[in-house]
Amino acid sequence: MRNLEEIRNIIDTPLFHLVGDAADSLGNECYVVGGYVRDLFLDRHSKDVDFLTVGSGIDLAKEVASRMKPRGKVNIFKNFGTAQVYGRRGEELEFVGARKESYHRESRNPIVEDGTLEDDISRRDFTINAMALKLNSAGFGDLVDMFGGLEDLHRKVIRTPLDPDITFSDDPLRMMRAIRFATQLKFSISYETFEAIKRNAHRIEIISRERIYVELTKIMESSKPSIGWTLLLDSGLLALILPQLEAMQGVQTHHGRGHKDNFYHTMQVLDSVAQKSNDVWLRWAALFHDIAKPVTKRWVDGTGWTFHNHNFIGAKMIPSIFRALKFPMDEKMKFVSKMVELHMRPIALVEETVTDSAVRRLAVDAGEDLDALMTLCEADITSKNSDKVKRYLENYIKVREKIADLVARDNLRKWQPPVTGDDIMRTFGLSQGKIVGEIKQFVRESLLDSDTPNDPGLARSLMLQKGKELGLEPVDDTFRES
C-alpha cells in the first residue's frame, strides 16, 4: 500500500495542477475525492477521476476546459449540478459541487442542497471512499480524512462514516456496494456495519433490479466471487434477491445419510471457474448449474438422496430467473441455460465402452461452447478425496482427447444435418409444423449414430424412410445438399 508522500508525487502532474489553479482563480477549494483516492493508496487502476469543489462544479468544469490546450469539451448536467470535461488526450474528468442530502423513506433518490466539504464527505458510503486530496496551490496534496478511511484501508475493513442503520436505510443499494467492495478488495465488513445490513436487508426491495444487476455483475467479475455470494447469504439479502440460490444452502439427513451442502459446493465450482475463465456468463452458469437441486431432491430407499433431471429442470428455470433479475434475455441467457442442461453429459463419456455416437452427440449439442462446458464440468469436481479428484480430472483429459479426435475426423465444430427443414417441406409438400420437426429430429439422431454424419445421400434416405413411416409420399424429387 502506498504512503501519502508517494501519492503526492503521483498527483504532481500538469493536469491536477491545472484543476487546482482553475479553482484558485474562482476562489474555491477543490479536491480529488472518492474511489480514485482509495485506489491511489491501494495501487489499483481507476479510470474515473472525481473532483469536488466547495462552490459550483459546473463553473469549475468550464474554467478547467478553457485552460486545456486544446480546449476541452464540457457536458453539463444542470439538474444534478455536475459536469464532465473531455480532453483531446483522452482525459475524462467529473466535477461536482459540495452538497448535503436528505432522503424520503420510500425512495433512494436524495433531496440535494449545497453544502460544505464536511457535508459532502459525510454523505459518502464508506470511510475508504470518504477521503479527499486537496488540489489548491496552498496545501496541494494534503489529505482530508475525517472518518479514518486510511486506517480502514490498512485494516482492510469496510465501514460506514456515520450510523450504518441510517446509511443503509437511506440508500439500501449501499448494502450491495459494501458486499461488492468486500469481494473486489478482499476486505472484511465491520461487525457493526454487517449487523446493520442484516437489520436493513428488507429495504433492498425499493431498489430496482437493474441496479442490483450491476452490483451482482461486479461481484461476478471479481477474482473470488464466492466472497460476495456468501456475504449475501449471511446478510439475508440473498433470500430476497435470489431465493432459488438461497434454498440450496443446508444439509438434510435421512437414516443417517446426508447430501453435500449444494450452496457451498456451488461456491467452490464458481471460484474454480473464475480461476480459469474471465467469461462472466460462464461464471453465471457455474452459479446456476445445480439451481434445481432443491426442487428435485428426493430420498429413495436403497439408493439414498437423488436429484434426478436437475440439469434439465435447472435449464428451464434460467429464463424466469433472468427475467426476474432483469438480466439480458438474449444469447447470453441461452448460453447459461445450455451449460446448465449439458453439465452432466461429459462425465458419462469416461467409460472405455463409450460409443463414438455419444461423443459426437455431445460435441454437436455443445457446438462452439464445448470448451466452456468442459471448463465448467472440470470445476464441478469438488470431492474432499484428492485421489478421486485426480482420477476424475485424468478422465476428463481422456474425454477432451476423444472429443477432439472425433470433431476433427467428422468435421463437427459447426455441424448441421445435410437435410434442412426446407428440404423436408419441399420433398413432402408440407408447411411448417410438428411433422417437419419430427422428421428432422429423426434424421439428426440417426446421422449422429452413424459413421458418416455428413453423408447427404444417407440423410436423404433417412428422410424418405421417416416420411414413409408417417404415411407421406414424396412430391418433389429434387434434393439440395446444404
C-alpha positions in Angstrom: 0.0 0.0 0.0 1.3 3.5 -0.9 2.0 6.2 1.6 0.9 9.8 1.4 4.2 11.1 0.1 4.0 8.7 -2.8 0.5 9.8 -3.5 1.6 13.5 -3.6 4.3 12.6 -6.1 1.7 10.7 -8.3 -0.7 13.6 -8.5 2.0 16.2 -9.0 1.1 16.4 -12.7 0.2 19.3 -15.0 -3.5 18.1 -15.1 -4.0 18.1 -11.4 -2.2 21.5 -11.0 -4.4 22.9 -13.8 -7.5 21.9 -11.9 -6.2 23.4 -8.7 -5.2 26.6 -10.4 -8.6 26.9 -12.0 -10.2 26.5 -8.6 -7.8 29.1 -7.1 -8.9 31.6 -9.8 -12.6 31.1 -8.8 -11.7 31.4 -5.1 -13.0 27.9 -4.3 -11.5 24.9 -2.5 -11.0 21.8 -4.8 -10.3 18.2 -4.1 -9.9 14.9 -5.9 -12.2 12.5 -4.0 -13.8 9.1 -3.6 -12.7 5.9 -5.3 -9.8 7.5 -7.1 -8.2 8.4 -3.9 -8.8 5.0 -2.4 -7.3 3.3 -5.4 -4.2 5.5 -5.4 -3.4 4.2 -1.9 -4.2 0.6 -2.9 -2.1 0.9 -6.1 -5.2 -0.1 -8.2 -6.1 1.3 -11.6 -9.0 3.7 -11.5 -10.4 5.2 -14.7 -12.8 7.6 -13.1 -11.5 10.9 -11.6 -14.0 12.8 -9.5 -13.3 16.4 -8.4 -15.2 18.1 -5.6 -15.3 21.9 -5.2 -16.9 24.0 -2.4 -18.8 26.0 -4.9 -20.2 25.4 -8.4 -18.9 22.2 -10.0 -20.2 23.4 -13.4 -18.3 26.7 -13.2 -15.1 24.9 -12.3 -15.5 22.4 -15.2 -15.9 25.3 -17.6 -12.8 27.0 -16.2 -10.8 23.8 -16.5 -11.9 23.2 -20.0 -11.0 26.7 -21.1 -7.4 26.2 -19.7 -6.8 22.9 -21.6 -4.8 23.1 -24.8 -6.5 22.3 -27.0 -9.7 23.4 -25.2 -11.7 20.6 -23.5 -15.3 19.7 -24.2 -17.8 20.2 -21.4 -21.0 18.2 -20.8 -23.3 19.9 -18.2 -25.9 18.1 -16.2 -27.7 21.1 -14.6 -30.3 19.1 -12.7 -27.6 17.3 -10.8 -25.2 20.2 -10.5 -22.4 18.1 -12.2 -20.3 18.4 -15.4 -17.9 16.3 -17.3 -14.8 17.5 -19.1 -13.3 15.6 -22.0 -9.8 16.5 -23.1 -8.4 15.8 -26.5 -5.8 13.5 -25.0 -8.4 11.2 -23.6 -9.0 12.8 -20.2 -12.4 12.2 -18.6 -13.0 14.4 -15.6 -16.1 14.8 -13.5 -16.9 17.8 -11.4 -19.4 18.4 -8.6 -20.1 21.0 -6.0 -20.1 20.0 -2.3 -23.6 19.0 -1.3 -25.7 17.6 1.5 -28.5 15.1 1.1 -31.7 14.0 2.8 -34.0 11.1 2.0 -37.6 10.0 1.9 -38.1 6.5 3.3 -39.8 5.2 0.1 -37.0 6.3 -2.3 -33.2 6.1 -2.5 -33.2 9.4 -4.6 -32.0 12.1 -2.3 -33.0 15.7 -1.9 -29.8 17.6 -2.6 -28.7 21.0 -1.3 -25.4 23.0 -1.5 -23.2 22.0 1.4 -19.8 22.2 2.9 -16.8 19.9 2.4 -17.7 18.1 5.7 -21.4 17.7 4.5 -20.2 16.1 1.3 -17.6 13.8 2.8 -20.1 12.7 5.5 -22.6 11.6 2.9 -20.2 9.1 1.3 -21.0 5.4 1.6 -17.8 4.1 3.3 -14.8 5.5 5.1 -12.4 4.2 2.4 -14.4 6.3 -0.1 -14.6 9.4 2.1 -11.1 10.7 1.7 -10.1 13.7 -0.3 -6.8 15.2 -1.6 -6.5 18.9 -1.9 -5.5 20.4 -5.2 -5.4 24.1 -4.4 -1.8 25.6 -4.6 -1.9 26.2 -0.8 -1.9 22.7 0.7 -1.6 20.8 -2.6 -1.7 17.1 -1.8 -3.0 17.4 1.7 -5.2 14.5 2.8 -8.7 15.1 4.3 -9.7 12.0 6.2 -12.4 12.8 8.7 -13.5 9.3 9.4 -10.4 7.2 9.5 -10.5 5.9 5.9 -6.8 5.5 5.6 -6.7 3.4 8.8 -9.5 1.2 7.5 -7.5 0.7 4.3 -4.6 -0.6 6.4 -7.0 -2.8 8.4 -8.8 -3.9 5.2 -12.2 -3.0 6.7 -15.5 -1.8 5.1 -17.2 0.7 7.5 -19.7 3.5 7.1 -18.7 7.1 8.1 -22.0 7.6 10.0 -24.6 5.4 11.7 -24.8 2.4 9.4 -28.6 2.0 10.0 -29.2 5.5 8.6 -26.7 4.9 5.8 -28.4 1.7 4.6 -32.0 2.8 5.3 -31.5 6.0 3.3 -29.9 4.2 0.3 -30.2 0.4 0.5 -28.1 -0.1 -2.6 -25.1 0.7 -0.3 -25.6 -2.7 1.3 -24.9 -4.3 -2.1 -22.0 -1.9 -2.6 -20.5 -2.9 0.8 -20.5 -6.6 -0.2 -19.2 -5.8 -3.7 -16.2 -3.8 -2.3 -15.5 -6.6 0.3 -15.4 -9.0 -2.7 -13.4 -6.9 -5.0 -10.8 -5.8 -2.4 -11.0 -8.9 -0.3 -11.8 -6.7 2.8 -14.0 -7.6 5.7 -17.1 -5.7 6.7 -17.0 -4.4 10.2 -19.3 -6.1 12.7 -21.4 -3.0 13.3 -21.8 -2.4 9.6 -22.7 -6.0 8.7 -25.2 -6.2 11.6 -26.9 -3.1 10.1 -27.0 -4.8 6.7 -28.8 -7.7 8.3 -31.3 -5.4 10.1 -32.0 -3.4 6.9 -31.9 -6.2 4.3 -35.7 -5.9 3.7 -35.1 -2.3 2.4 -33.4 -3.8 -0.7 -37.0 -4.1 -2.1 -37.1 -0.4 -3.1 -34.0 -0.8 -5.3 -34.5 -1.5 -9.0 -33.4 -4.9 -10.2 -31.3 -3.1 -12.8 -29.2 -1.5 -10.1 -28.8 -4.8 -8.3 -27.8 -6.5 -11.5 -24.9 -4.0 -11.9 -23.6 -4.8 -8.4 -24.0 -8.6 -8.9 -22.1 -8.4 -12.1 -19.2 -6.6 -10.4 -19.2 -9.3 -7.8 -19.1 -12.0 -10.5 -16.2 -10.2 -12.2 -14.1 -10.4 -9.1 -11.3 -12.9 -8.7 -13.2 -14.8 -5.9 -16.9 -14.3 -6.4 -17.9 -16.7 -3.6 -16.9 -14.0 -1.1 -19.8 -11.8 -2.2 -22.4 -14.6 -2.6 -21.6 -15.9 0.9 -22.0 -12.4 2.4 -25.3 -12.1 0.5 -26.4 -15.4 2.1 -25.3 -14.5 5.6 -26.8 -11.0 5.5 -30.3 -12.2 4.5 -30.1 -10.3 1.1 -29.8 -13.4 -1.0 -33.2 -14.7 0.2 -34.7 -11.5 -1.1 -32.7 -11.2 -4.4 -32.3 -14.8 -5.5 -34.3 -17.2 -3.3 -33.6 -20.2 -5.6 -29.9 -19.9 -4.7 -30.5 -19.4 -1.0 -32.7 -22.6 -1.0 -29.6 -24.6 -1.9 -27.9 -23.9 1.5 -28.1 -26.6 4.2 -27.8 -30.4 4.5 -30.8 -32.7 5.1 -30.1 -36.1 6.8 -32.2 -39.2 6.5 -31.4 -42.6 8.1 -28.0 -41.1 9.0 -27.2 -40.2 5.4 -26.8 -36.6 4.3 -26.1 -35.0 1.0 -23.5 -32.3 0.3 -24.3 -28.6 1.0 -25.2 -27.6 -2.5 -24.7 -23.9 -1.9 -21.1 -24.3 -0.7 -20.4 -26.8 -3.4 -21.6 -24.2 -5.9 -19.3 -21.6 -4.4 -16.3 -24.0 -4.9 -17.3 -24.6 -8.5 -17.8 -20.8 -9.1 -14.4 -19.9 -7.8 -12.7 -22.7 -9.7 -14.3 -21.4 -13.0 -13.3 -17.9 -12.1 -9.7 -19.0 -11.7 -9.7 -20.4 -15.3 -12.0 -18.0 -17.2 -12.9 -14.3 -17.2 -16.2 -15.1 -19.1 -18.8 -13.7 -16.7 -21.5 -15.7 -18.3 -19.7 -19.0 -17.8 -19.4 -17.9 -14.1 -23.2 -17.4 -14.1 -23.6 -20.9 -15.5 -21.4 -22.2 -12.7 -23.6 -20.4 -10.1 -26.7 -21.9 -11.6 -25.5 -25.3 -12.6 -27.2 -27.0 -9.7 -30.0 -24.5 -9.2 -32.8 -27.2 -9.5 -31.3 -29.5 -6.8 -33.6 -28.2 -4.0 -36.8 -28.9 -6.1 -35.6 -32.3 -7.4 -34.2 -33.6 -4.1 -35.7 -37.0 -3.2 -34.9 -39.8 -0.8 -35.1 -43.2 -2.4 -34.9 -46.3 -0.2 -31.9 -48.4 -1.2 -30.4 -45.6 -3.2 -30.2 -42.5 -0.9 -30.5 -38.9 -1.9 -31.3 -38.3 -5.6 -31.6 -35.2 -7.8 -32.9 -36.7 -11.0 -33.1 -34.4 -14.0 -31.9 -31.4 -12.0 -29.9 -30.3 -15.1 -32.9 -30.3 -17.4 -35.2 -28.7 -14.9 -32.5 -26.2 -14.0 -32.1 -25.2 -17.6 -35.8 -24.5 -17.8 -35.6 -22.3 -14.6 -32.9 -20.0 -16.2 -35.3 -17.8 -18.3 -37.6 -17.0 -15.4 -34.6 -16.2 -13.1 -33.0 -13.9 -15.8 -36.4 -12.2 -16.3 -36.9 -11.6 -12.6 -33.3 -10.2 -12.2 -33.6 -8.0 -15.3 -30.7 -9.9 -16.9 -30.4 -9.8 -20.7 -32.9 -12.2 -22.4 -30.7 -13.0 -25.4 -27.9 -15.3 -26.4 -26.3 -14.9 -23.0 -29.3 -16.4 -21.3 -29.4 -19.2 -23.9 -25.7 -19.9 -23.2 -26.2 -20.2 -19.5 -29.3 -22.4 -19.9 -27.4 -24.7 -22.3 -24.4 -25.0 -19.9 -26.8 -25.9 -17.1 -28.5 -28.6 -19.2 -25.3 -30.2 -20.5 -23.1 -30.1 -17.4 -23.9 -33.7 -16.5 -23.1 -35.1 -20.0 -19.3 -35.2 -20.2 -18.8 -37.3 -17.1 -20.8 -40.1 -18.8 -18.1 -40.3 -21.5 -15.2 -41.6 -19.3 -16.2 -45.2 -19.7 -14.0 -47.3 -22.0 -17.0 -48.6 -23.8 -18.4 -45.2 -24.7 -19.6 -45.0 -28.4 -18.5 -42.6 -31.0 -22.1 -41.5 -31.4 -22.3 -40.4 -27.7 -19.2 -38.3 -28.1 -20.4 -37.0 -31.4 -23.7 -36.1 -30.0 -22.2 -34.1 -27.1 -19.8 -32.3 -29.5 -22.7 -31.3 -31.7 -25.0 -30.2 -28.8 -22.3 -28.1 -27.2 -21.1 -26.7 -30.5 -18.8 -23.7 -30.2 -19.3 -23.8 -26.4 -17.7 -27.1 -25.9 -14.5 -25.8 -24.3 -16.6 -23.7 -21.9 -18.7 -26.7 -21.0 -15.6 -28.8 -20.2 -14.2 -26.0 -18.0 -17.4 -26.0 -16.1 -17.5 -29.8 -15.7 -13.9 -30.0 -14.5 -14.7 -27.3 -11.9 -17.6 -29.4 -10.8 -15.3 -31.9 -9.2 -15.2 -30.8 -5.6 -14.7 -34.1 -3.6 -12.6 -33.9 -0.4 -11.0 -37.1 -1.6 -7.9 -35.9 -3.5 -7.4 -39.3 -5.2 -10.9 -39.2 -6.6 -10.5 -35.6 -7.9 -7.2 -36.6 -9.6 -8.9 -39.7 -11.2 -11.8 -37.6 -12.5 -9.6 -34.9 -13.9 -7.5 -37.5 -15.7 -10.7 -39.0 -17.1 -11.7 -35.5 -18.4 -8.4 -35.3 -20.2 -9.4 -38.5 -22.0 -12.8 -37.1 -22.7 -11.2 -34.0 -24.3 -8.9 -36.2 -26.4 -11.9 -38.3 -27.6 -13.9 -35.2 -28.5 -11.0 -33.5 -30.3 -10.3 -36.6 -32.3 -13.9 -37.1 -33.4 -14.5 -33.4 -34.1 -11.5 -33.3 -36.4 -12.4 -36.6 -38.0 -16.1 -35.8 -38.6 -15.8 -32.0 -39.0 -18.3 -31.5 -36.2 -17.4 -28.0 -34.9 -20.4 -26.3 -36.7 -22.3 -29.5 -37.8 -25.8 -29.4 -39.2 -27.7 -32.3 -40.8 -27.4 -32.2 -44.6 -31.2 -32.2 -44.7 -32.9 -28.9 -43.7 -36.5 -28.2 -42.7 -37.0 -26.6 -46.1 -35.8 -29.8 -47.8 -38.4 -31.8 -45.8 -41.2 -29.4 -46.6 -40.4 -29.3 -50.3 -40.0 -33.1 -50.6 -43.3 -33.9 -49.0 -45.3 -30.8 -49.8 -45.6 -29.8 -46.2 -45.9 -26.5 -44.4 -44.1 -25.8 -41.1 -45.3 -27.9 -38.3 -44.7 -30.8 -35.9 -44.2 -33.4 -38.5 -41.4 -31.5 -40.1 -39.6 -31.3 -36.8 -40.2 -35.0 -36.1 -38.6 -35.9 -39.4 -35.7 -33.5 -38.9 -35.0 -34.8 -35.4 -35.0 -38.5 -36.7 -32.5 -37.6 -39.4 -30.3 -35.8 -37.0 -30.2 -38.5 -34.4 -29.7 -41.3 -36.9 -26.8 -39.4 -38.6 -25.1 -38.9 -35.3 -25.4 -42.6 -34.6 -23.8 -43.4 -38.0 -20.2 -43.5 -39.1 -20.9 -40.9 -41.8 -22.8 -38.0 -40.2 -22.1 -35.7 -43.2 -23.4 -38.0 -45.9 -26.2 -36.2 -47.9 -27.3 -39.5 -49.5 -27.8 -41.2 -46.2 -29.6 -38.1 -44.9 -32.0 -38.2 -47.9 -32.7 -41.9 -47.4 -33.4 -41.4 -43.7 -35.8 -38.5 -44.5 -37.7 -40.7 -47.0 -37.7 -43.6 -44.5 -39.2 -41.5 -41.8 -41.7 -39.9 -44.2 -42.9 -43.4 -45.3 -43.4 -44.4 -41.6 -45.6 -41.3 -41.2 -47.6 -42.2 -44.3 -46.1 -39.5 -46.5 -45.3 -39.7 -50.2 -42.6 -37.5 -51.9 -44.0 -34.8 -54.2 -40.6 -33.3 -55.3 -37.6 -35.5 -56.1 -35.0 -32.7 -56.1 -32.7 -32.5 -53.2 -30.3 -29.7 -52.3 -27.1 -30.5 -50.4 -26.7 -28.0 -47.6 
